[in-house]
Amino acid sequence: TTCVIGSLDSPGGGPGPGGGHSGDTEFDGASGNGGGTSISSDLPYDFATDPISHLDTSSYNLLKVTLGITDTDQLHYLWINPLIADELFQFVKRNSYSKESKDFAIESIKFLLQRRLSRQTSRVQLMEQIGVLTSTIDKYGTEPFKELADYLRTVNSLSNEFSDYELYKYYEQVWKYRFEMQLNRVGTVATPFLTDLALPVLEYALFQVGGTLALKLFSKVPVKWVLRGNTLTPMLQNILKLGVQGSQNHVRIIKVSSPLTRSRGLFNAITKNAKSIKNLGNGTVMADMGNGNTILYRTVSKTGFPATIELNFPVLLDGVRTVIKFSNL
């Protein structure tokens, strides 16, 4: 069975309460008399809706009664998306019909009915919506999402420094986080590592924003996201996958504007809990991460790259020295 907590293009309404006859042009919410206007949640993922008869109305009716839904748009959406109705009802049932689970289900329906804001949306509206999305992630999310929300709030505080393009791209990412939180809560996807969730924000800092702002975003990265004892966090493991493979397996190449600024920002972020950081001269800085692990940052390269980050974790990386080279776009 395919999960359909959201679908790109919902079909027209079906006969019955809150539905309508497919192909009608208007929806007035009357039983058997409504229209079939397509409603789209405009999701970034292509979830196929499983074939299911509109006559199978048990979850629809149970959810309608349990949540006390009277809004005709919400009823119509649930009627034409019966698997979503079932997912949400089962979630509320698993949580013993608690007020929190009911509130979350109602919030989820409202979210799925909304379209993402367009690029023409004003900065004020975007920042307001980013704040709302962040608060919702914090209120209803599992622990990793709550910690992510704390980080997003620190990034939100910098939103006045974003260009219009940067602000919209950031809004898109926060919107996706909100959607992923919803999938996680209803049990569609497993709870992710916090640092997996944070990686898109770091990629955003590397590739989407100006160099000065990138430094500030990197500076906000919490220490605990980097290295825990003698274990690489998923974030650091994923950083090793950034960019494209170079001429050798252990080399990654990242092409960005302002490579010196961005590479230094990334180095500063991943060495926050270093035992010590020493300037070795000749454009080289070494961070001692403990247990024989080091991270080098170089701005002098024989191969002509403006900056290089070298991760030396003999045990954790099986003795392979991983090199991330930064170059201009």
C-alpha positions as CSV (number, residue, x, y, z in Angstrom):
1,T,0.0,0.0,0.0
2,T,1.3,3.4,-0.9
3,C,1.2,6.1,1.8
4,V,-0.9,9.1,0.7
5,I,-0.6,11.5,3.6
6,G,-0.3,14.0,0.7
7,S,-0.8,13.8,-3.1
8,L,0.2,16.1,-5.9
9,D,-3.1,16.2,-7.7
10,S,-6.2,14.9,-6.0
11,P,-9.0,13.7,-8.2
12,G,-12.4,15.3,-8.3
13,G,-15.0,14.7,-5.6
14,G,-17.1,11.5,-5.4
15,P,-20.8,11.1,-4.6
16,G,-21.6,11.5,-1.0
17,P,-21.2,13.9,1.9
18,G,-18.6,16.5,1.3
19,G,-17.9,15.1,-2.1
20,G,-19.5,15.7,-5.4
21,H,-19.7,14.3,-8.9
22,S,-16.4,14.2,-10.7
23,G,-16.4,16.8,-13.4
24,D,-18.7,19.3,-11.8
25,T,-17.3,22.8,-11.7
26,E,-18.2,24.0,-8.3
27,F,-18.4,22.5,-4.8
28,D,-21.1,23.6,-2.4
29,G,-20.6,20.9,0.2
30,A,-24.1,19.4,-0.1
31,S,-24.4,15.6,0.0
32,G,-24.3,14.2,-3.5
33,N,-24.6,17.6,-4.9
34,G,-21.1,19.0,-4.6
35,G,-18.7,19.7,-7.4
36,G,-15.4,17.9,-8.2
37,T,-13.0,20.8,-8.3
38,S,-9.5,19.4,-7.9
39,I,-7.7,20.3,-4.7
40,S,-3.9,20.0,-4.6
41,S,-1.7,20.0,-1.6
42,D,1.2,21.0,-3.8
43,L,3.6,18.6,-2.2
44,P,7.3,18.2,-3.3
45,Y,7.0,14.5,-3.4
46,D,5.0,12.4,-5.9
47,F,2.8,10.1,-3.8
48,A,0.4,8.0,-5.9
49,T,-3.1,7.6,-4.5
50,D,-4.1,4.0,-4.2
51,P,-7.3,3.1,-5.9
52,I,-10.1,3.0,-3.3
53,S,-13.8,3.2,-3.6
54,H,-15.5,6.4,-2.5
55,L,-18.1,4.0,-1.0
56,D,-15.6,3.0,1.6
57,T,-16.4,5.8,4.0
58,S,-15.7,4.3,7.4
59,S,-12.5,6.3,8.2
60,Y,-13.9,9.4,6.7
61,N,-17.0,9.3,8.9
62,L,-15.1,8.3,12.0
63,L,-12.5,11.1,11.5
64,K,-15.3,13.6,10.8
65,V,-17.1,12.7,14.0
66,T,-14.0,12.3,16.1
67,L,-12.6,15.7,15.2
68,G,-15.9,17.4,14.8
69,I,-15.1,18.6,11.3
70,T,-17.7,20.9,9.7
71,D,-15.6,22.9,7.3
72,T,-16.7,21.9,3.8
73,D,-13.3,22.3,2.2
74,Q,-11.7,20.0,4.8
75,L,-14.5,17.4,4.4
76,H,-14.2,17.5,0.6
77,Y,-10.4,17.0,0.8
78,L,-10.8,14.0,3.1
79,W,-13.6,12.5,1.0
80,I,-11.5,12.6,-2.2
81,N,-8.4,11.4,-0.3
82,P,-9.7,8.5,1.8
83,L,-6.3,7.0,2.6
84,I,-5.3,10.3,4.2
85,A,-8.5,10.2,6.3
86,D,-7.6,6.6,7.3
87,E,-4.0,7.5,8.2
88,L,-5.1,10.4,10.4
89,F,-7.9,8.5,12.1
90,Q,-5.6,5.5,12.8
91,F,-3.0,8.0,14.3
92,V,-5.7,9.5,16.6
93,K,-6.9,6.1,17.6
94,R,-3.3,4.9,18.4
95,N,-2.9,7.9,20.6
96,S,-6.1,7.1,22.6
97,Y,-8.0,10.0,21.1
98,S,-5.9,12.4,23.1
99,K,-6.4,16.2,22.6
100,E,-2.9,16.5,21.3
101,S,-3.4,13.9,18.6
102,K,-6.7,15.5,17.6
103,D,-5.2,18.9,17.4
104,F,-2.4,17.5,15.3
105,A,-4.8,15.8,12.9
106,I,-6.7,19.0,12.4
107,E,-3.5,21.0,11.9
108,S,-2.4,18.4,9.4
109,I,-5.6,18.7,7.4
110,K,-5.3,22.5,7.3
111,F,-1.6,22.2,6.2
112,L,-2.4,19.7,3.4
113,L,-5.1,22.1,2.1
114,Q,-2.7,25.0,1.9
115,R,-0.6,25.7,-1.2
116,R,3.0,26.7,-0.7
117,L,3.6,30.4,-1.0
118,S,4.8,31.6,-4.4
119,R,8.0,33.5,-5.2
120,Q,5.9,36.7,-5.5
121,T,5.0,36.5,-1.8
122,S,6.2,39.5,0.2
123,R,9.1,39.1,2.6
124,V,6.9,39.9,5.5
125,Q,4.5,37.0,4.7
126,L,7.4,34.6,4.0
127,M,9.0,35.4,7.4
128,E,5.7,35.1,9.2
129,Q,5.0,31.7,7.6
130,I,8.5,30.5,8.3
131,G,7.9,31.3,12.0
132,V,4.5,29.5,11.9
133,L,6.0,26.4,10.3
134,T,8.9,26.4,12.8
135,S,6.5,26.6,15.8
136,T,4.4,23.8,14.4
137,I,7.5,21.6,14.0
138,D,8.4,22.3,17.6
139,K,4.9,21.8,19.0
140,Y,4.1,18.5,17.3
141,G,7.4,17.0,16.2
142,T,9.3,14.1,17.8
143,E,12.6,15.0,19.7
144,P,14.9,15.3,16.6
145,F,12.4,17.7,15.0
146,K,12.1,19.7,18.3
147,E,15.9,20.1,18.3
148,L,15.9,21.0,14.6
149,A,13.3,23.7,15.4
150,D,15.6,25.2,18.0
151,Y,18.3,25.5,15.3
152,L,15.8,26.9,12.8
153,R,14.9,29.7,15.2
154,T,18.5,30.8,15.3
155,V,18.5,30.8,11.5
156,N,15.2,32.7,11.5
157,S,16.8,35.5,13.5
158,L,19.0,36.1,10.5
159,S,16.2,36.2,7.9
160,N,16.4,40.0,7.5
161,E,19.9,39.5,6.0
162,F,18.6,37.1,3.3
163,S,18.1,38.2,-0.2
164,D,14.6,37.7,-1.7
165,Y,15.9,34.5,-3.4
166,E,17.6,33.2,-0.3
167,L,14.6,33.8,1.8
168,Y,12.3,31.9,-0.5
169,K,14.7,29.0,-0.8
170,Y,14.9,28.9,3.0
171,Y,11.1,29.0,3.2
172,E,10.8,26.0,0.8
173,Q,13.2,24.0,3.0
174,V,11.3,24.8,6.3
175,W,8.1,23.9,4.5
176,K,9.6,20.5,3.6
177,Y,10.7,20.0,7.2
178,R,7.1,20.6,8.3
179,F,5.8,18.0,5.8
180,E,8.5,15.5,6.9
181,M,7.5,16.0,10.5
182,Q,3.9,15.2,9.6
183,L,4.9,12.0,7.8
184,N,7.0,11.0,10.8
185,R,4.2,11.6,13.4
186,V,1.7,9.5,11.6
187,G,4.2,6.7,11.3
188,T,4.8,6.9,7.5
189,V,8.5,7.3,7.9
190,A,10.9,6.4,10.7
191,T,12.2,9.0,13.1
192,P,15.3,10.4,11.3
193,F,18.7,11.4,12.9
194,L,18.7,15.0,13.8
195,T,21.9,15.6,11.8
196,D,20.3,14.1,8.7
197,L,17.6,16.7,9.1
198,A,20.2,19.4,9.5
199,L,22.2,18.6,6.4
200,P,19.9,20.4,4.0
201,V,20.4,23.6,6.0
202,L,24.2,23.2,5.7
203,E,23.9,22.6,2.0
204,Y,21.8,25.7,1.8
205,A,24.6,27.6,3.5
206,L,27.1,26.2,1.1
207,F,25.3,26.6,-2.1
208,Q,22.4,29.1,-1.8
209,V,23.4,32.1,0.3
210,G,26.1,34.8,0.2
211,G,29.5,34.1,1.7
212,T,29.1,36.4,4.8
213,L,25.7,34.9,5.6
214,A,27.0,31.4,5.1
215,L,29.5,32.1,7.8
216,K,26.8,33.1,10.2
217,L,24.7,30.1,9.4
218,F,27.6,27.7,10.0
219,S,28.4,29.5,13.3
220,K,24.9,28.6,14.6
221,V,25.5,24.8,14.2
222,P,25.2,23.2,17.7
223,V,28.3,21.4,19.0
224,K,26.6,18.1,19.5
225,W,25.9,17.8,15.8
226,V,29.5,17.3,15.0
227,L,31.4,14.5,16.8
228,R,30.2,12.4,19.8
229,G,33.1,10.8,21.6
230,N,34.8,8.5,19.1
231,T,31.8,8.3,16.8
232,L,31.2,10.3,13.6
233,T,27.7,11.8,13.6
234,P,25.5,11.2,10.5
235,M,25.9,14.9,9.7
236,L,29.7,14.5,9.4
237,Q,29.3,11.3,7.4
238,N,26.9,13.0,5.0
239,I,29.3,16.0,4.6
240,L,31.7,13.4,3.2
241,K,29.2,13.0,0.4
242,L,28.9,16.6,-0.6
243,G,29.9,17.7,-4.0
244,V,31.2,15.3,-6.7
245,Q,33.9,12.6,-6.6
246,G,37.3,13.8,-7.7
247,S,39.9,11.8,-9.6
248,Q,40.3,9.5,-6.6
249,N,37.6,7.9,-4.4
250,H,38.7,9.7,-1.3
251,V,38.4,13.2,-2.9
252,R,35.3,15.3,-3.1
253,I,35.1,18.5,-5.1
254,I,32.6,21.3,-4.1
255,K,32.1,24.1,-6.6
256,V,30.8,27.3,-4.9
257,S,31.1,31.1,-5.1
258,S,33.4,32.5,-2.4
259,P,35.1,29.1,-1.8
260,L,37.5,30.6,0.9
261,T,34.6,32.0,3.0
262,R,32.4,28.9,2.7
263,S,35.1,26.4,3.3
264,R,36.3,28.2,6.4
265,G,32.7,28.4,7.6
266,L,32.3,24.7,7.2
267,F,35.6,24.0,8.9
268,N,34.6,26.2,11.8
269,A,31.3,24.3,12.1
270,I,32.6,20.8,12.1
271,T,35.5,21.6,14.5
272,K,33.4,23.3,17.2
273,N,34.2,20.6,19.8
274,A,37.9,20.3,18.9
275,K,40.3,19.7,21.8
276,S,42.6,22.3,20.2
277,I,43.0,24.3,17.0
278,K,46.5,25.2,15.9
279,N,47.9,27.4,13.1
280,L,50.6,25.3,11.4
281,G,51.7,28.1,9.1
282,N,51.7,28.2,5.3
283,G,47.9,28.5,5.2
284,T,47.3,25.4,7.2
285,V,45.2,25.0,10.4
286,M,44.8,21.8,12.3
287,A,42.0,20.8,14.6
288,D,42.6,18.0,17.1
289,M,39.3,16.2,17.5
290,G,40.7,13.7,20.1
291,N,41.5,10.0,19.9
292,G,44.0,10.5,17.1
293,N,41.5,12.2,14.8
294,T,42.3,15.5,13.1
295,I,40.8,17.9,10.6
296,L,43.1,20.1,8.5
297,Y,42.2,23.3,6.7
298,R,44.5,24.5,3.9
299,T,44.4,27.6,1.7
300,V,47.5,26.6,-0.2
301,S,47.3,23.8,-2.6
302,K,49.7,22.3,-5.2
303,T,46.7,21.4,-7.4
304,G,45.4,25.0,-7.4
305,F,42.3,24.7,-5.3
306,P,41.5,27.8,-3.2
307,A,40.8,25.7,-0.1
308,T,40.9,22.2,1.1
309,I,39.4,20.4,4.2
310,E,41.1,17.1,5.1
311,L,39.5,14.6,7.5
312,N,41.9,12.2,9.1
313,F,40.0,9.6,11.2
314,P,42.2,6.5,11.1
315,V,39.8,4.2,12.7
316,L,36.4,5.7,11.8
317,L,37.3,6.1,8.1
318,D,39.3,2.8,7.9
319,G,42.6,4.6,7.5
320,V,41.4,6.5,4.4
321,R,42.1,10.3,4.5
322,T,39.1,12.1,3.0
323,V,39.8,15.4,1.2
324,I,37.2,18.0,0.3
325,K,38.4,20.5,-2.3
326,F,36.7,23.7,-2.9
327,S,36.8,25.5,-6.2
328,N,35.1,28.5,-7.8
329,L,32.0,28.0,-9.9
